[in-house]
Amino acid sequence: MGPGYGFSGRLTLSQSLIRGLGKTVGEASLRQARLSWSAAQLKADRVASETLQAVLMAWWELSYNSGVVEIRKEAVELAKKSLAEVQSRIDKGTVAPVEALTFLTAMASREEELAQAIDNLTRQSLEMTRLLGEPGGADVSVDQAQAQALIPFDLKPDLTKVLELALENSYRIRELTVLADISRDQAKIAGEALRPKLDLLAWIQGEGLGNQSMVPAFEQFGKAQAGGAFVGLTFEMPLTNGRKRAQRAQAAMAVEVAEANLMAAAQQIRTDVESAFSKLDSAQQRWKLAQQTLGFAAQQVRATKRRYEIGTAIAIEVEQAEDAWRQAKLRVERAKTDLAQADIQIQHISGSLLSKYAP
């Protein structure tokens, strides 16, 4: 008598014949993982484009506020100059001292407007530093000459072409398209776990025994002197199909929701493109008209001042003429900013903004 040794091995084959059969079910997780990765990439690009748009919009608002501050500073200097001139005339006795009140009031108003403009510029600068992730108090300024060179005064994009590009390249549309594909793929396998199960099961087994040595055990196993085989089927099914129908109905509804979201996004894209084009066209017209108004207002200021000097106009008329001139300059600045922002909005909607600034 001695130690005994045993050795056995079994090869098993299992194949689903109904539930889980085929690549549609077997590769579902792989397909959905790839689609989810694509959706995540598109979402990242969309968020990046939205962030870039917000930064550029804020930069142009900063440019506008910088221009307003310069206009307000010029207005204060002009008011001081006008007050000095009228004070000189008062000292000479050519006009009554009461004439200074109009110019004093005007200077106080101009200084108040300048203070408000500086505050707006400061707050916009802080907003810019927030968007850029800069530490608080960082100096953010705008080169007005550079801003002027970037304004697309003669931009004439084609509405139909831009709309086609937007529907084709919009990150939001592409993201929702992938999400709809995920819902459709999930609908294909909805209720699969609740289908009847019919599996083929087969196995073959070999054994070997040895006394005092392991060699006979391996020899018996290798020569298949002892063993067995089995082939059979296993079947199971739920008593009712209620859960399976519910899962399929839920998946079908998810597909409808995804497709509805896609259609709504496409409609929103069309609306946004048309709105941006309307803003662009309006800004171009307002810029041209404001330029004309600015020229006329400057002539009116010079003419009114000459009339005041010869005594055919009163001080309030000079103030009104200068105010019209300032308002025209402000409208020019606003129109230029709106023009640049409309161009940025069109680029963002059409999916070209990110590639332009971050290739």
Secondary structure as UniProt FT lines:
FT   STRAND          4..16
FT   TURN            19..20
FT   HELIX           23..26
FT   HELIX           28..92
FT   TURN            97..98
FT   HELIX           99..132
FT   TURN            136..137
FT   HELIX           144..150
FT   TURN            153..154
FT   HELIX           159..169
FT   HELIX           171..188
FT   TURN            189..191
FT   HELIX           192..194
FT   STRAND          197..211
FT   HELIX           215..222
FT   TURN            223..224
FT   STRAND          227..236
FT   HELIX           242..309
FT   TURN            310..311
FT   HELIX           315..349
FT   TURN            350..351
FT   HELIX           353..357
//
